Amino acid sequence: MTGLLDGAVVAVTGAASGIGRATVLTAAREGAAALIVSDRDAGGLASLIAELAEAGTSARAVVGEITDPELPGQIVAAATD
């Protein structure tokens, strides 16, 4: 860990699997203070949130489809709460 993201708030869409999930886990290892994760797969997000919690990283999930025009605002709201 280099601490590249120490204290940062990071938002990742498509976070439940694949590259999105790998991005979230890397951000956590690099010191992100909080993660906002989004995907349409609620179960995958729940699994990811649990994994992050076990590692001591704070995360919030926003379930939705990125093509929904309301979703970006929900992600920003989760990041600023």
C-alpha positions in Angstrom: 0.0 0.0 0.0 1.4 3.4 -1.0 -1.3 5.5 0.6 -2.1 7.1 -2.7 -5.7 7.7 -1.7 -5.3 8.4 2.0 -8.4 10.2 3.2 -10.1 10.3 -0.2 -13.8 9.6 -0.8 -14.0 7.4 -3.9 -17.1 6.6 -6.0 -17.1 3.5 -8.2 -20.0 2.4 -10.5 -20.2 -1.2 -11.6 -18.7 -2.1 -8.3 -20.3 -5.5 -7.6 -18.0 -7.5 -9.9 -15.1 -7.5 -12.3 -13.1 -4.4 -12.9 -15.4 -2.3 -10.7 -15.0 -4.6 -7.7 -11.2 -4.7 -8.2 -11.1 -0.9 -8.4 -12.9 -0.7 -5.1 -10.7 -3.2 -3.3 -7.6 -1.4 -4.7 -8.9 2.0 -3.5 -9.5 0.5 0.0 -5.9 -0.9 0.1 -4.6 2.5 -1.0 -6.2 4.2 2.0 -9.5 5.6 0.8 -11.4 6.9 3.8 -14.8 6.1 2.4 -16.1 4.3 -0.7 -19.4 4.9 -2.5 -20.2 1.8 -4.5 -22.9 1.5 -7.1 -24.3 -1.3 -9.2 -27.7 -2.8 -10.1 -26.6 -6.1 -8.3 -27.7 -5.5 -4.7 -26.5 -8.9 -3.6 -23.0 -8.3 -5.1 -22.8 -4.9 -3.4 -23.8 -6.4 0.0 -21.0 -8.9 -0.3 -18.6 -6.2 -1.2 -19.7 -4.0 1.7 -19.2 -6.9 4.1 -15.7 -7.6 2.7 -14.7 -4.0 3.1 -16.2 -3.8 6.6 -14.1 -6.8 7.6 -11.0 -4.9 6.4 -12.0 -1.8 8.4 -13.1 0.3 5.4 -16.3 2.4 5.4 -18.5 2.0 2.4 -22.0 3.0 1.3 -24.0 1.2 -1.4 -26.2 2.9 -4.0 -28.2 0.3 -5.9 -29.3 1.4 -9.4 -28.7 1.4 -13.1 -26.2 3.9 -14.3 -28.4 4.9 -17.2 -31.0 6.1 -14.7 -30.7 9.9 -14.8 -31.4 10.0 -11.0 -28.5 7.7 -10.1 -25.6 10.2 -10.3 -27.3 12.6 -7.9 -27.9 9.7 -5.5 -24.2 8.8 -5.7 -23.2 12.4 -5.0 -25.7 12.6 -2.1 -24.2 9.4 -0.6 -20.7 10.9 -0.8 -21.7 14.2 0.8 -23.8 12.9 3.7 
